[in-house]
Amino acid sequence: MERCRIAARPRLCALLVCALLVCALALVTSCTPGAPQRGQQAQRELVGTLGTAGNAVYVNRVAAQTGTPIFSGDEVATGPGSGAMIDFTTGGFFQLDQNTDPIFSWHLVNGVRCILAQIFSGQAYVDEATSCLSTATADVVSFSQINVETTAQRSVLTLLQGRMIGERPPFSALGAGQEVTIDLRDNVARRRTLSPAELSQRVAWRGNYRFLGWCDDGRGEIRKAYHDECDRRHFSFIPPHESAPPAYSDHPLLDLFRRQRENQPWPRSPPTHQVPRTSPSPG
C-alpha cells in the first residue's frame, strides 16, 4: 500500500504543475494589451473605417492597414511621416497628422450623441455634422469643420465652417474663421479671428497625405480613387471584392458593392463635382 502511495505522488505533482501552468497562461493572455478579440469587438459600436497614408499607422498599438474597422474605444495612432483618416459611419471623417494618437468612442454630451475623439497630442482635422473633441485643456462640441492642434499644456482649435461650443472651459459659440487657444496654466479661452491666409495655413498639413479607397465613378463600376477625388457619399475604405466584417452589415456602401458583384445597376444621385476619369495607380 505504501508503495502505491509513493508511486502516485509524482503523477499527482505533475498534474498539479500542469494545472498551474494553464492558469498562469490564461492570466497572462487576459492581461496582455493589444487589439480586442472578435467577441469584444462585436459588443462595441462601430465608429468608422480606417484609411492610411504611410507605414506607421496603428490601431490599439498594432500595425493597421486601410479598411480596418474602428470600434468605440479604439485608439488610432500615427508615427513620423504617416497620416490616417477615419471614415465615420455618420458620413463625416477625421484626419490625423503624424504623431497623433486619439481614442474614438460614442458618447452623449449634454444630450447630443456624438463620436468623441480624445486627443492627447498631435494635430487633426474633423469634418462632421456633430463631433465632440477632448484634449488635455479643453472639451468642445463642434458642428462642421474644425482643426485642432494640442499638447499636454496647450490646445489651439480653429473653426473653418459651422460653429463650436466650449464645454471646458465654458465659452460662447465660435463662428467660422475664429480660433480659440487654451493654456493649462490659466484655463482661459483666448479667441481671435483669422484671415483667409491664416486659415489656409492652419490646414496646409492635410496636403501631405492622400488616402486611397474605392469610388463609384457614375459608370456602374467601382474603381480605386483618392478620398479627395470622389463624392463622399460614394467613397469607402472597405474593399469591394472582399467579405466585409459582420459589423459592416448595415454600411450604406455595402449595397453598392453587392450590386457591383452581381452586375446590377447602382441608383445614382447627382454628383457634387466632376470626378476625374483617370484612375490613380495603387499606392
Buried (B, 14 or more C-beta within 10 A) or exposed (E): EEEEEEEEEEEEEEEEEEEEEEEEEEEEEEEEEEBBEEEEBEEBEBBBBBBBBBEBBBBBEEEBEBBBBBBBBBBBBBBEEBBBBBBBBBEBBBBBBBBBBBBBBBBEBEEEEBBBBBBBBBBBBBBBEBBBBBBBBBBBBBBBBBBBBBBEEBBBBBBBEBBBBBBBBEBEEBEBBBBBBBBBEEEEBEBEEBEEEEBEEBBEBBEEBBBBBBBBBBEEEBBBBBBEBBBBBBBBBBBBEEEBBEBBEEBEBBEBBEBBEEEEEBEEEEBEEEBEEEEEEEE
